[in-house]
């Protein structure tokens, strides 16, 4: 039987850093908005970003693989994309912020969240996107009008049988700037520091550093 936990939250969505700064929206994986993501968001805010972190599962999360599969199956794609649209709107023009030019926004998505981040970026909603162990299928198109950074786990089970190199080639064919890194000995979820069987701390730290550098280059210049 799948196990779930309620994650106490001071409100939706979580926000970190100084509003009005170049912004990043973090999209959690199929395990939900687990505690490790708050440390990730605070560290990113410390690098000069305003960070917004929505919750696609309304305060429910899990550390159980069966629970993650069930939460993913329950999620309505239309609801997820609408939730992320709202988060991007908040990131661009925070409530109470002074009038001025909207902030630039990047997306970071992990697993399930990476797929939704890429789909949202297809709409032109972001200025840059980082996807951890995620891609778009052949039927989801290949046009993403923003620079993309991909973090690939060595175990390709996360791709669900899809051709990862083919996905990258499609992006490049349509003019998308793509940077990619593969992490030896890792599986999907290597950045999820709450689910200990998944995490690879060295790979997670390196991916965070690379993500920060990429987003600084795309959003802060």
Buried (B, 14 or more C-beta within 10 A) or exposed (E): EEEBBEBEBEEBBBBBBEBBBBBBBBBBBBBBBBEBBBEBBEBBBEBBBBBBBBBBBEEBBBBBBEBBEBBBEEBEEEEBBEBBBBBBBBBBBBEEBEEEEEBBBBBBBBBBBBBBBBBBBBEEBBBBBBBBBBBBEEEEEBBBBBBBBBBBBBBBEBBEEBBBEEBBEBBEEEEBEBBBEEBEEBBBBBBBBBBEEBBBEEBBEBBBEBBBEBBBEBBEE
